[in-house]
Amino acid sequence: DQEALFDRNVFKMSILGLKKKQPKTFKVKVITMDAEMEFSCEVKWKGKDLFDLVCRTVGLRETWFFGLRYTVKDTYAWLKPDKRVLDQEVPKDSPITFNFLAKFFPEKVEEELVQEITQHLFFLQVKKQILDEEIFCSPEASVLLASYAVQAKYGDYDPNFHKPGFLAQDELLPKTVSIQYQMTADMWEEKITAWYAEHRGLARDEAEMEYLKIAQDLEMYGVSYFEITQNKRDTNLLLGVDAQGLHIYSPNSKLTPNKSFPWSGIRNISYSEKEFTIKPLDKKKDVFKFYSSQLRVNKLILQLCIGNHDLFMRRRKVDSIEVQQMKAQAKEEKARKKMERQILAREKQMREEAERAKEEMERRLFQLQDEARLANEALLRSEETADLLAEKAQIAEEEAKLLAHKAAEAEQERQRLEVAAMKTKEEKRLMEQKMREAEQLAVKLVEQSERRLKEADHLKQDLTEAKDAERRAKQKLLEITKTTYPVQRGKPGFKSPATYMEKSKHLQDQLKELKSEIESLKLEEQQQQQASLYNMHSEARGYIQEPIYIAHSNVRMSHSCNMAYFEEV
């Protein structure tokens, strides 16, 4: 007995020692869609304890949509709320990693999602599923969803702030959509920005709700897919579980189901190991059976079926007091936020208007400064111009005086020219008269010269005759002197030398008299010409001088003939 008692005490001590060595807490890391959290959990905590801690930390009250998911080998599982955490097939790592995700999806997001945090978590999860192509989305819908995502992240579009390239670091479109069309990143950004600019005024929660309202209409939204095989024929199929019911798909098509079982038409779902049985509410319809590959997958399918069916039934009942309170609070919160946004919008508008007014005033100030600078420059230029103009004015005044003086001189010259013209006219008339008189005089002189010429010719003829007579007389006298006969003085018909001498003297006197008359006529003619033709025109003067010159020539010729005759005599 003593030995048994000793052994019993040693065993108790060893058990107590083991209990003291075992840790009382363990580390957990929870990853949400936008944050990571670490907790220190007690060993005795169940899944519900950890889940409630995460929800309180996040501030989430709509807990029925979410769960803690972890990875088990080649699949995933959800943490069970009524079982201790460490007793489940969670990873043995430290810290144990869980993902806080939406496990069930609402039928109508706008009606069922009450809290803003709930909307935000759904938005982030659905957005990631679309970008990871877990939910198929057409290119047009992808661009529209991307524009709402940009609105939720950046707020209202501002062309001054959101320059081209501001979305370069953001993942907004599925890769297949980007590759499907031959468009550059800049072209996609331009297309998204065009839609983004249309969402001006939407708050973040409103933009996220618009995103979810579009996403919930996508065929793959909220569907969890599992590979199954049909009974007997071993045909590969896909089972889809969502908020509406169960759907059977072909393995290559997740968009259009071949067969659907809505929750309202299902009477019972059961499974035995790998076999699932779906019993329709209508007993006339056939029971649908299928097989899954693993027992763990069967349990997961059953969990999703039970949860989605419970929410399906819950939606069709009156909201609980908690949900009603939440909706009332959410309504008040939305109204308050709406009021705050309106106030903020007004303040923002006032601030923008004030900034615009400030910018306008600054622009106006710069403009006035530029105008003042230009005015100063213009003033300096005007002063320089004024000085230059004053100088020019002085020069112009001097020029004006000079021009006035020249004008006076020109006027005097004009008057003088008018007087001269009048004198010229008078002189012209007098000159014309004198020309006529000179012509008459020239004609008279020509007549006189012709008369004198005729007289000279007569005298010349007489002189020639006299010379011939003298020569004959001399001849005869010479002949007489040579003979021996005495000279007979008084013989009739004989002219003595004395007679000839007297006759020659008489002719000589006549020639002298003619010469003196010609000289006096010539002198008189010259005096008349000088007096009458002193101021005559060159043409008139040349016109008059020609006949005078002829008359002078005739007189000179006559005079030369007479002088030759006289000299010869």
C-alpha positions in Angstrom: 0.0 0.0 0.0 2.8 2.4 0.9 4.5 1.6 -2.4 1.2 2.1 -4.3 0.7 5.4 -2.4 4.2 6.5 -3.3 3.8 5.7 -6.9 0.5 7.5 -6.9 2.1 10.7 -5.5 5.0 10.5 -8.0 2.5 10.2 -10.8 0.6 13.2 -9.6 3.8 15.2 -9.2 4.8 14.3 -12.7 1.4 15.3 -14.1 1.6 18.6 -12.2 5.1 19.2 -13.6 3.9 18.6 -17.1 1.0 21.0 -16.6 3.4 23.7 -15.4 5.6 23.2 -18.4 2.8 23.5 -21.0 2.2 27.1 -22.3 -1.1 28.7 -21.3 -1.3 30.9 -24.5 -0.5 30.7 -28.2 0.1 33.3 -30.9 -2.3 33.9 -33.7 -2.0 36.1 -36.8 -5.2 37.2 -38.5 -5.0 38.7 -42.0 -7.9 40.8 -43.1 -8.3 42.4 -46.6 -6.5 45.6 -45.5 -4.6 44.8 -42.3 -2.7 42.2 -40.3 -3.3 41.6 -36.5 -1.6 39.4 -33.9 -3.3 38.1 -30.8 -2.3 36.1 -27.8 -4.9 33.4 -27.2 -5.5 31.1 -24.3 -5.2 27.4 -24.8 -8.8 26.8 -23.8 -10.2 29.2 -26.3 -12.7 27.9 -28.8 -13.0 29.2 -32.3 -15.9 31.5 -31.3 -13.7 33.2 -28.8 -11.0 34.1 -31.3 -13.6 35.1 -33.9 -15.4 37.4 -31.5 -12.0 39.0 -30.6 -11.3 39.7 -34.2 -14.7 41.1 -34.8 -14.5 43.4 -31.8 -11.1 44.6 -32.9 -12.3 45.3 -36.4 -15.6 46.9 -35.2 -17.7 44.4 -37.1 -21.3 43.6 -35.9 -22.6 41.7 -38.9 -20.6 38.7 -38.0 -22.8 36.1 -39.7 -21.2 36.8 -43.1 -17.6 36.1 -42.0 -15.3 33.4 -40.8 -11.7 32.5 -40.1 -10.2 30.4 -42.9 -7.0 28.4 -42.8 -5.2 26.1 -45.1 -5.1 22.4 -44.7 -2.9 20.5 -47.1 -4.3 21.0 -50.6 -7.6 22.6 -49.5 -8.9 25.1 -47.0 -11.3 24.9 -44.0 -13.2 27.3 -41.8 -12.5 27.5 -38.1 -15.4 25.9 -36.2 -16.9 28.2 -33.5 -17.9 25.5 -31.0 -14.6 23.6 -30.9 -11.3 24.6 -29.3 -8.8 26.2 -31.7 -5.9 23.9 -31.0 -8.1 20.8 -31.3 -8.9 21.5 -34.9 -6.6 20.8 -37.9 -5.0 24.2 -37.8 -1.3 24.7 -38.8 1.2 24.0 -36.1 3.2 27.1 -37.0 3.7 30.0 -34.5 1.9 32.2 -35.0 -1.0 30.3 -36.4 -2.2 32.2 -39.5 -5.9 32.8 -40.3 -7.6 34.8 -43.0 -10.6 36.8 -42.0 -12.9 36.5 -45.1 -16.6 36.6 -46.1 -17.9 33.1 -45.9 -21.4 33.8 -47.0 -22.6 36.4 -49.5 -25.8 38.5 -49.4 -28.4 38.2 -52.2 -28.8 42.0 -52.3 -25.9 44.0 -51.0 -27.8 47.3 -50.8 -30.5 45.8 -48.5 -28.5 43.4 -46.4 -25.1 45.1 -45.7 -25.7 47.6 -43.0 -22.3 48.6 -41.5 -19.8 50.6 -43.5 -17.0 48.3 -42.4 -19.0 45.3 -43.7 -19.4 47.0 -47.1 -15.7 47.8 -47.2 -14.6 44.3 -46.4 -16.9 42.8 -49.0 -15.7 45.4 -51.5 -12.0 44.6 -50.9 -12.7 40.8 -51.2 -14.8 40.9 -54.3 -12.3 43.3 -55.9 -9.5 40.9 -55.2 -11.5 38.0 -56.6 -12.2 39.9 -59.8 -8.5 40.9 -60.3 -7.4 37.3 -59.5 -10.0 36.2 -62.1 -11.8 34.0 -59.5 -14.9 36.0 -60.7 -15.2 36.4 -64.4 -15.9 40.0 -65.5 -16.3 41.4 -69.0 -13.8 44.2 -70.1 -16.6 46.8 -70.2 -17.7 45.9 -66.6 -14.1 45.8 -65.5 -13.4 49.3 -66.6 -16.6 50.6 -64.9 -15.7 48.7 -61.7 -12.2 50.1 -61.9 -13.6 53.6 -62.1 -15.6 53.1 -58.9 -12.6 51.6 -57.2 -10.6 54.7 -58.2 -13.3 57.0 -56.8 -13.3 55.0 -53.6 -9.6 55.4 -53.2 -8.8 58.9 -54.5 -12.1 60.8 -54.1 -13.4 63.2 -56.7 -11.4 63.6 -59.9 -9.3 66.8 -60.0 -7.5 67.3 -63.3 -4.9 69.6 -61.6 -4.0 66.9 -59.1 -4.7 63.6 -61.0 -2.2 64.0 -63.8 -1.7 61.3 -66.5 0.1 58.3 -64.9 -1.4 58.6 -61.4 -2.9 55.1 -61.8 0.4 53.5 -62.9 1.0 51.8 -59.6 -2.6 50.6 -59.1 -3.9 47.2 -60.1 -7.4 47.9 -61.5 -8.0 45.4 -64.3 -7.7 41.6 -64.7 -4.7 40.5 -66.6 -6.7 38.7 -69.3 -8.6 41.9 -70.0 -5.4 43.9 -70.3 -3.9 41.3 -72.6 -7.1 40.7 -74.6 -7.0 44.1 -76.2 -4.0 45.7 -77.8 -4.1 48.8 -75.6 -1.3 50.4 -73.6 -1.5 51.2 -69.9 -1.9 54.9 -70.8 -4.9 54.0 -73.0 -6.6 51.9 -70.3 -5.9 54.7 -67.7 -7.5 57.3 -70.1 -10.5 55.0 -70.5 -10.9 54.5 -66.7 -10.4 58.2 -66.0 -13.2 59.1 -68.4 -15.6 57.0 -66.2 -13.9 58.1 -63.0 -14.6 61.8 -63.8 -18.4 61.0 -64.0 -18.5 59.8 -60.4 -17.9 63.2 -58.9 -19.6 63.7 -55.5 -19.7 60.0 -54.5 -18.3 59.2 -51.0 -16.1 56.2 -50.4 -18.8 54.0 -49.0 -21.2 55.0 -51.8 -18.6 54.2 -54.5 -17.9 50.8 -52.8 -21.6 50.1 -52.7 -22.0 50.9 -56.4 -19.1 48.6 -57.1 -20.8 45.7 -55.2 -24.2 46.4 -56.8 -22.5 45.8 -60.2 -20.4 42.9 -59.0 -23.3 41.0 -57.5 -24.9 40.5 -61.0 -21.8 38.7 -62.2 -22.4 34.9 -62.8 -19.5 33.8 -60.5 -20.2 36.2 -57.7 -20.4 34.5 -54.2 -20.1 31.0 -55.7 -17.9 28.4 -54.0 -16.8 25.7 -56.5 -16.0 22.0 -55.7 -15.1 19.2 -58.0 -17.6 16.3 -57.9 -18.4 13.2 -59.9 -21.9 11.9 -60.7 -23.1 8.5 -59.5 -22.3 5.4 -61.7 -21.1 7.2 -64.8 -18.2 8.8 -62.9 -18.6 12.1 -64.9 -16.5 15.0 -63.7 -18.7 18.0 -62.7 -18.5 21.1 -60.6 -20.7 21.9 -57.6 -21.4 25.6 -56.9 -22.8 26.7 -53.6 -24.0 30.3 -53.2 -26.8 32.3 -51.5 -29.4 31.2 -54.1 -28.8 27.4 -53.8 -26.8 24.6 -55.3 -25.7 24.5 -59.0 -24.2 21.8 -61.2 -21.7 23.0 -63.9 -19.7 21.4 -66.6 -16.0 21.3 -65.7 -15.1 23.8 -68.4 -17.8 26.3 -67.7 -18.4 28.1 -64.4 -20.8 30.7 -65.8 -24.0 28.9 -66.8 -25.1 25.9 -64.7 -26.5 22.8 -66.2 -28.8 22.3 -63.3 -29.8 24.3 -60.3 -31.4 23.5 -56.9 -32.7 26.6 -55.2 -32.8 26.6 -51.4 -36.6 27.0 -51.5 -36.9 23.8 -53.6 -34.6 21.6 -51.4 -36.2 19.4 -48.8 -33.0 17.8 -47.4 -29.2 17.5 -48.0 -27.3 14.6 -46.5 -24.0 12.9 -47.0 -22.5 9.6 -46.0 -18.7 9.6 -46.2 -18.2 10.7 -49.9 -21.8 10.5 -51.1 -24.0 13.5 -51.2 -27.8 13.4 -51.6 -30.0 16.3 -52.6 -33.7 15.6 -52.0 -36.1 18.1 -53.8 -39.1 19.4 -52.0 -41.2 18.1 -54.8 -41.3 14.4 -54.2 -42.0 13.7 -57.9 -38.6 14.9 -58.8 -35.6 12.6 -58.8 -33.1 12.7 -56.0 -29.7 14.0 -57.1 -26.6 12.2 -55.9 -22.9 13.1 -56.4 -19.6 12.2 -54.9 -16.7 14.3 -53.7 -13.0 13.3 -53.5 -12.3 13.8 -49.7 -14.2 13.7 -46.5 -12.8 17.1 -45.5 -14.3 18.6 -48.6 -17.7 16.9 -47.9 -17.7 18.5 -44.5 -16.9 21.9 -46.0 -19.7 21.6 -48.6 -22.1 20.7 -45.8 -21.0 23.7 -43.7 -21.5 26.1 -46.7 -24.9 24.5 -47.5 -26.1 24.8 -43.9 -24.9 28.4 -43.5 -26.3 29.7 -46.8 -29.6 28.0 -46.2 -29.8 29.5 -42.7 -29.2 33.0 -44.2 -31.7 32.3 -46.9 -34.3 31.5 -44.4 -33.2 34.4 -42.2 -33.7 36.9 -45.0 -37.3 35.9 -45.4 -38.1 36.5 -41.7 -38.6 39.7 -39.8 -35.3 41.2 -38.8 -34.2 40.6 -35.2 -34.1 43.5 -32.7 -30.3 43.5 -33.0 -30.5 43.9 -36.8 -33.2 46.5 -36.5 -31.1 48.5 -34.1 -28.1 48.1 -36.3 -30.1 49.3 -39.3 -31.5 52.3 -37.4 -28.1 53.2 -36.2 -26.7 52.7 -39.7 -29.4 54.9 -41.0 -28.7 57.6 -38.5 -25.0 57.2 -39.2 -25.6 57.6 -42.9 -27.8 60.6 -42.3 -25.1 62.1 -40.1 -22.4 61.3 -42.5 -24.5 62.7 -45.4 -25.0 65.9 -43.4 -21.3 66.0 -42.7 -20.4 65.4 -46.3 -22.8 68.1 -47.3 -21.2 70.5 -44.8 -17.8 69.3 -45.9 -18.9 69.7 -49.5 -20.1 73.2 -48.8 -16.9 74.0 -47.0 -14.9 72.4 -49.7 -16.8 74.4 -52.3 -16.3 77.6 -50.2 -12.7 76.8 -49.9 -12.4 76.1 -53.6 -14.2 79.3 -54.3 -11.9 81.1 -51.8 -8.9 79.5 -53.5 -10.2 80.4 -56.9 -10.8 83.9 -55.6 -7.4 84.0 -54.1 -5.9 82.7 -57.3 -7.9 85.2 -59.3 -6.7 88.0 -56.9 -3.2 86.8 -57.2 -3.6 86.6 -61.0 -5.1 90.0 -60.9 -2.3 91.2 -58.7 0.3 89.8 -61.0 -1.6 91.3 -63.9 -1.7 94.7 -62.2 1.9 94.4 -61.4 2.6 93.6 -65.0 0.4 96.5 -66.0 2.2 98.8 -63.6 5.5 97.6 -64.8 4.4 98.1 -68.4 2.9 101.5 -67.4 6.3 102.5 -65.8 8.1 101.4 -68.9 5.6 103.2 -71.0 6.0 106.3 -68.8 9.7 106.1 -69.2 9.3 105.7 -72.9 6.8 108.5 -73.0 9.1 110.8 -71.1 11.9 109.9 -73.5 9.4 110.3 -76.3 8.2 113.6 -74.8 11.8 114.9 -74.7 12.3 113.7 -78.2 9.0 115.2 -79.3 9.9 118.5 -77.6 13.2 118.5 -79.4 11.4 117.6 -82.6 8.8 120.3 -81.8 11.6 122.8 -81.4 13.2 121.6 -84.7 9.8 121.7 -86.3 9.2 125.2 -85.0 12.5 126.3 -86.4 11.7 124.5 -89.6 8.3 126.2 -89.6 9.9 129.6 -89.1 12.4 128.8 -91.9 9.5 127.5 -94.1 7.5 130.7 -93.2 10.5 132.7 -94.2 10.9 130.7 -97.3 7.2 131.0 -98.0 7.5 134.8 -97.6 10.4 134.8 -99.9 8.5 132.5 -102.3 5.6 134.8 -102.1 7.9 137.8 -102.8 9.5 135.8 -105.6 6.0 134.9 -106.9 5.0 138.5 -106.8 8.3 139.5 -108.4 7.7 136.8 -111.0 4.2 138.0 -111.5 5.6 141.6 -112.0 8.4 140.2 -114.1 5.9 138.2 -116.1 3.8 141.3 -116.5 7.0 143.1 -117.5 8.0 140.3 -119.7 4.6 140.4 -121.4 5.0 144.2 -121.8 8.6 143.7 -122.9 7.5 141.0 -125.2 4.9 143.3 -126.7 7.6 146.0 -127.0 10.1 143.5 -128.4 7.5 142.3 -130.9 6.9 145.9 -131.8 10.7 146.6 -132.0 11.1 143.4 -134.0 8.5 144.6 -136.4 10.3 148.0 -136.5 13.6 146.3 -136.8 12.2 144.2 -139.6 11.0 147.3 -141.3 14.3 149.0 -140.6 16.1 145.9 -142.0 14.0 146.0 -145.1 14.6 149.7 -145.4 18.4 149.1 -144.9 18.3 146.3 -147.4 16.6 148.5 -149.8 19.1 151.3 -149.1 22.0 148.8 -149.3 20.6 147.5 -152.6 20.2 151.0 -153.8 23.7 151.8 -152.6 24.9 148.6 -154.2 23.4 149.7 -157.5 25.0 153.1 -157.1 28.3 151.4 -156.2 27.9 149.2 -159.3 27.2 152.3 -161.4 30.2 154.0 -159.8 32.3 150.9 -160.3 31.2 150.9 -163.9 32.0 154.5 -164.2 35.3 154.0 -162.5 36.0 151.1 -164.9 35.1 153.3 -167.8 37.3 156.0 -166.3 40.1 153.7 -165.8 39.7 152.4 -169.4 39.7 155.9 -170.6 42.6 156.8 -168.5 44.5 153.8 -169.8 43.6 154.7 -173.3 44.7 158.3 -172.6 47.9 157.2 -171.2 48.4 155.0 -174.2 47.7 157.7 -176.5 49.9 160.1 -174.5 52.6 157.6 -174.6 52.3 157.2 -178.3 52.3 160.9 -178.7 55.3 161.4 -176.6 57.2 158.8 -178.6 56.6 160.6 -181.9 58.4 163.5 -183.2 55.4 165.5 -183.9 54.6 168.3 -181.6 51.7 168.1 -179.4 48.6 169.7 -180.6 46.8 171.2 -177.7 43.4 172.3 -178.6 42.8 169.7 -181.2 39.1 168.8 -181.2 38.3 165.4 -179.5 41.5 165.3 -177.7 41.4 165.2 -173.8 44.4 166.4 -172.0 45.9 164.9 -168.9 44.7 167.8 -166.9 41.2 167.0 -167.9 41.6 163.5 -166.8 43.1 164.5 -163.5 40.2 166.7 -162.9 37.8 164.0 -163.7 39.7 161.6 -161.4 39.7 164.1 -158.6 36.0 164.6 -159.1 35.4 160.8 -158.8 37.7 160.6 -155.8 35.7 163.3 -154.1 32.5 161.4 -154.9 34.0 158.2 -153.5 35.0 160.0 -150.3 31.6 161.4 -150.0 30.0 158.0 -150.5 32.4 156.4 -148.0 31.5 159.0 -145.3 27.8 158.4 -145.9 28.2 154.7 -145.6 30.2 155.1 -142.4 27.5 157.4 -141.0 24.8 155.0 -141.9 26.7 152.1 -140.3 27.2 154.0 -137.1 23.5 155.0 -137.0 22.5 151.4 -137.6 24.7 150.1 -134.8 23.3 152.6 -132.3 19.7 151.7 -133.3 20.5 148.0 -132.9 22.1 148.4 -129.5 19.2 150.5 -128.2 16.4 148.3 -129.6 17.8 144.7 -129.2 19.5 145.0 -125.8 17.0 142.9 -123.8 15.4 140.9 -126.6 15.0 137.2 -126.6 17.9 135.2 -128.2 15.5 133.8 -130.8 14.3 137.3 -131.7 17.8 138.6 -131.5 19.0 135.8 -133.9 16.0 136.4 -136.1 16.8 140.1 -136.4 20.5 139.9 -136.7 20.4 137.8 -139.8 19.0 140.5 -142.2 21.1 143.1 -140.5 24.2 141.0 -141.0 23.2 140.7 -144.7 22.8 144.5 -144.9 26.1 145.0 -143.2 27.7 142.6 -145.6 26.2 144.4 -148.5 27.4 147.7 -147.2 30.8 146.4 -146.5 30.9 144.7 -149.9 29.9 148.0 -151.5 32.4 149.9 -149.4 35.2 147.4 -150.3 34.4 147.8 -154.0 34.5 151.6 -153.7 37.7 151.5 -151.7 39.3 149.1 -154.2 38.3 151.4 -156.9 39.5 154.4 -155.1 42.8 152.9 -154.2 43.3 151.8 -157.8 42.6 155.3 -159.0 
